[in-house]
Amino acid sequence: MSDARDDFGIAVLDVVDRIPSGRVMTYGDIAEYLQRGGPRGVGGVMARDGEAVTWWRVVRATGTLPAHLMIEAQTQWHSEGTPLRRGIVDVERARWWPEESDGKDA
């Protein structure tokens, strides 16, 4: 594993750890915030190491996750009060950006 991949993975997981309860970021949002990796790169980190963080707070731009994760994610979204529309995240209402509350740089 290269240092760049390690650094990117750590940066992704750090951002995910900062997403508040009831809010989400998309894979693309995280890549844009970090200015690297792209949505697929973020997805790769989440597939590999996402169980260590609040993975249900990172969604596709459509407000969904892969089918095998949706039931558990919906349980988490409901318990956190995440804005939903027809069982999926209402991304426009639930979207969070790191500077909104913590001012930390990734």
C-alpha positions, 0 to 999 in steps of 0.5 A, a space after each residue: 500500500 502506498 503512502 498516498 493511499 494511506 494518507 487519502 484513506 486517513 483523510 477520508 475517514 477523518 472527514 466521515 468521523 466529523 459528519 454530525 448525526 442526522 447529516 450526510 456527505 456524498 462520496 463526491 462531496 468528500 472528494 471535492 472537499 479533500 480535492 483528490 481521489 474522486 467519488 470512486 476513490 472515496 467509495 474504495 476507502 469506504 468499502 475497505 475501511 468504512 466499518 470503522 466510522 459512521 459509514 451510513 453518513 456517506 451516500 451516493 448523490 441519489 441518497 442511497 447506498 449499495 443494496 446490501 447496506 440499505 436496511 441497516 442504513 435506514 435504521 441508522 438514518 431514522 434513529 438520527 433523524 436524517 431527512 428522508 424522502 421515500 426511504 432514502 436520504 434527502 441529500 439537499 436537506 441532509 447535506 453537510 460541509 465541514 466548515 459549517 460547524 467545526 472549521 477544521 481543515 482536512 
